[in-house]
């Protein structure tokens, strides 16, 4: 009978130890999952920020190029208009 009681006590202690070990392992797994989720979110945020920066940079360059093209066209039109006025003035003078 004493052996049975001792076996029962030993089994209870072993079960209690396993239970604490299981709790510790579960806590470690939860910590690892949290760290992985945080790292994934940080990477996603950095990737999104980099993509936005690239898109805004591209849009800025496109607008700069369009502004330059408009400025060049306006300069050419001004030059042609000025030349046409000179030609008209020369024709009237003759």
FENMOZI-V395759 format. One record per run of one state. SS is the DSSP state (~ for helix, > for strand, _ for the rest). FROM is the first residue (numbers start at 1). TO is the last residue. Records with the same first field share a line. If there is no record, write none. Layout:
BEGIN
SS->FROM-TO, FROM-TO
END
This chain:
BEGIN
_->1-1, 94-94
~->2-93
END
